[in-house]
Amino acid sequence: MDTETQQDDAERDRSSGPDGHERRGWSRSARLCAVAASLLSALLLVSAFVVQPFLIPSASMTPTLAVGDRILVDKLAYRIGNSPSRGDVVVFDGRGSFMDEEETDGNPVAGLLREAGAAVGLVRPPETDYVKRVIGVGGDRVRCCDERGRIEVNGVPLDEGYLHDGDDPSAVPFDIEVPQGRLWVMGDHRSDSSDSRDHLGDAGGGTVPVERVIGRADGIAWPMERWGAVHSRGGGAHE
């Protein structure tokens, strides 16, 4: 009986020794990795189809959006028969309008990691993505400027209270009829924004195809002191 007891004790000691702890430790790590992978996959799916965080990389939309803001982009806003409206702040792919072709990274792994980071709002978005305010939609005549220096849409001057302090509505004169299915977009910081005005001589006359719109910027999620709805910032409205 003593021999059997000693053998049982030895088996219990071996199962609770360093090797046993290591086996259980690896099991916990595997479970944690599986949970983390599932959460990341779910987040990427939400970012791909529903709401995507977007890191603001430049000052072209101040004061509405500041450098470093993480905004939430509603990717369903224009998917069910809806189209961008004047005054909407949108994120769009500038290929074919603001740039000729996509810049590619020589390292595909680094490119994939950067895309994944951008999808959750941790790193700068791709160089092909832009955030601007819709000033004119298909069929609108947009011109600058009237006798008081205001931009007009279909002959009606805009009340642009969202503009950066000290900025004029535009230092560049223009007069364009926006083609159907396209948008005329501008930054709120007009003196520090590369927007439709800079591409007047390009194909499309500086306008952006509606199908290139990724989504509507609805809210600022971070930093906490700037939390709130995008449309409530700046106070401007289209008459």
C-alpha positions in Angstrom: 0.0 0.0 0.0 2.8 2.4 0.8 4.4 1.8 -2.6 1.1 2.6 -4.4 0.7 5.8 -2.3 4.2 6.9 -3.1 3.6 6.3 -6.8 0.3 8.3 -6.8 2.1 11.2 -5.0 4.8 11.1 -7.6 2.3 11.3 -10.4 0.6 14.3 -8.7 3.9 16.0 -8.2 4.9 15.6 -11.9 1.5 16.9 -13.1 1.8 20.0 -10.8 5.5 20.6 -11.6 7.1 23.0 -14.0 6.0 21.0 -17.0 2.4 20.9 -15.9 2.4 24.7 -15.2 3.9 25.3 -18.7 1.3 23.2 -20.4 -1.5 25.0 -18.6 0.2 28.4 -19.2 0.4 27.7 -23.0 -3.3 26.7 -22.9 -4.3 30.1 -21.3 -2.1 32.0 -23.8 -3.7 30.1 -26.7 -7.2 31.0 -25.4 -6.2 34.7 -25.0 -4.8 34.8 -28.5 -8.0 33.2 -29.9 -10.1 35.8 -28.1 -7.9 38.7 -29.2 -8.0 37.4 -32.8 -11.8 37.1 -32.7 -12.2 40.6 -31.4 -9.8 42.0 -34.0 -11.6 40.2 -36.8 -15.0 41.5 -35.6 -13.5 45.1 -35.4 -12.1 44.8 -38.9 -15.5 43.6 -40.2 -17.3 46.5 -38.6 -14.7 48.9 -40.0 -15.0 47.4 -43.4 -18.8 47.5 -43.7 -20.4 49.7 -41.0 -18.3 52.3 -39.1 -14.6 53.0 -39.6 -12.4 55.1 -37.3 -10.4 57.6 -39.3 -7.3 59.4 -38.0 -7.2 63.1 -39.2 -3.7 63.6 -40.7 -3.8 67.3 -41.6 -5.2 70.7 -40.7 -7.2 71.1 -43.8 -10.5 70.8 -41.9 -9.8 72.9 -38.8 -11.6 74.0 -36.7 -14.2 71.3 -37.5 -11.6 68.6 -37.3 -8.1 68.9 -35.8 -4.9 67.0 -36.5 -5.0 63.8 -34.4 -8.8 63.6 -34.1 -10.2 60.1 -34.5 -13.5 60.4 -36.3 -16.2 57.8 -36.9 -17.1 57.4 -40.5 -20.6 55.9 -41.3 -20.1 53.7 -44.3 -23.8 52.9 -44.6 -24.9 56.5 -44.8 -25.0 56.5 -48.6 -25.6 52.8 -49.3 -29.4 52.7 -49.2 -30.5 55.1 -52.0 -29.0 58.1 -50.2 -26.4 60.5 -51.6 -24.1 63.0 -50.0 -25.8 66.4 -49.3 -24.4 69.9 -49.3 -22.7 70.5 -46.0 -21.8 66.8 -45.3 -18.2 66.1 -44.2 -17.2 63.0 -46.2 -14.2 60.7 -46.5 -13.4 59.6 -50.1 -10.9 57.8 -52.2 -9.2 60.5 -54.3 -7.9 58.2 -57.1 -9.2 59.4 -60.4 -9.9 62.9 -59.1 -7.4 64.2 -56.7 -4.6 61.9 -57.9 -3.9 59.9 -61.0 -3.2 56.5 -59.4 -2.6 54.8 -56.1 0.8 54.9 -54.6 2.0 51.4 -53.8 4.4 50.3 -51.1 7.3 48.1 -52.1 6.8 46.0 -49.0 3.5 44.2 -49.2 3.6 43.1 -45.5 4.2 46.6 -44.3 1.4 47.8 -46.6 -1.1 45.3 -45.1 -0.1 46.2 -41.5 -0.6 49.9 -42.3 -4.0 49.2 -43.9 -5.0 47.2 -40.8 -3.8 50.0 -38.5 -5.7 52.6 -40.5 -8.9 50.5 -40.5 -9.0 50.8 -36.7 -7.9 54.4 -36.6 -4.4 53.8 -35.1 -2.3 55.1 -38.0 -2.6 57.6 -40.8 -5.1 56.7 -43.5 -3.8 55.8 -47.0 -2.4 58.7 -49.0 -5.4 58.2 -51.4 -8.0 59.0 -48.7 -9.3 62.5 -48.1 -11.7 64.2 -45.8 -13.6 67.4 -47.1 -16.9 69.1 -46.9 -19.4 68.8 -49.7 -20.2 72.3 -51.2 -22.0 71.3 -54.4 -23.7 68.1 -55.7 -24.5 67.0 -59.2 -26.3 69.7 -61.2 -25.3 72.6 -58.9 -23.5 75.7 -60.2 -20.8 76.6 -57.7 -19.0 79.9 -58.1 -16.7 82.2 -56.2 -17.3 84.8 -55.4 -20.1 87.3 -55.1 -19.6 91.0 -54.3 -19.2 90.2 -50.6 -16.6 87.5 -51.2 -19.0 84.6 -50.6 -19.3 81.3 -52.5 -22.6 80.9 -54.3 -24.4 77.7 -55.0 -27.2 78.1 -57.7 -27.0 81.8 -57.1 -27.5 81.6 -53.3 -24.6 82.7 -51.1 -23.4 80.3 -48.4 -23.3 81.1 -44.7 -20.0 79.3 -43.9 -19.6 79.7 -40.1 -17.4 76.6 -40.0 -14.5 78.4 -41.8 -11.2 78.7 -40.0 -10.8 82.2 -38.4 -9.3 84.7 -40.8 -9.9 82.6 -43.9 -11.7 83.9 -46.9 -14.2 81.5 -48.6 -11.7 81.2 -51.4 -8.7 83.1 -52.8 -9.1 81.2 -56.0 -12.0 82.3 -58.3 -14.0 79.5 -60.0 -17.3 79.0 -61.7 -18.3 75.3 -62.4 -21.4 73.3 -63.0 -21.0 70.0 -61.0 -21.6 67.0 -63.3 -24.3 64.5 -62.2 -22.9 61.8 -59.9 -20.0 64.0 -58.7 -19.3 66.4 -55.9 -17.5 69.7 -55.4 -15.6 69.5 -52.1 -13.5 71.9 -50.0 -11.7 72.0 -46.7 -12.9 74.3 -43.9 -9.4 75.7 -43.5 -9.5 77.2 -47.0 -5.9 78.7 -46.9 -4.5 75.3 -45.9 -6.6 72.9 -47.9 -5.8 71.1 -51.2 -9.3 70.5 -52.5 -11.5 70.7 -55.7 -10.0 74.2 -56.5 -6.6 72.7 -57.0 -7.8 70.2 -59.6 -9.9 72.5 -61.8 -7.7 71.6 -64.8 -7.9 67.8 -64.2 -10.4 65.3 -65.6 -13.7 66.0 -63.9 -12.8 69.7 -63.2 -11.9 69.0 -59.6 -15.1 67.1 -58.8 -15.2 63.7 -57.0 -17.3 60.7 -58.1 -20.0 59.8 -55.6 -19.0 56.2 -55.9 -15.6 57.1 -54.5 -17.1 58.3 -51.2 -16.2 55.9 -48.4 -18.7 57.4 -45.9 -19.9 60.3 -43.9 -18.0 61.7 -40.9 -20.5 61.6 -38.1 -18.6 62.0 -34.9 -15.3 62.6 -33.1 -14.5 59.7 -30.8 -11.1 60.8 -29.6 -9.6 62.8 -27.8 -12.4 62.9 -25.2 -12.3 66.6 -24.8 -13.4 66.9 -28.5 -16.0 64.2 -28.3 -19.2 65.1 -30.2 -21.0 65.2 -33.5 -19.1 66.5 -36.5 -22.1 68.5 -37.9 -22.4 70.4 -34.6 -18.9 71.9 -35.0 -18.3 75.3 -36.7 -22.0 76.2 -36.7 -22.1 77.0 -40.5 -25.0 76.2 -42.7 -25.9 76.3 -46.3 -28.6 78.8 -47.1 
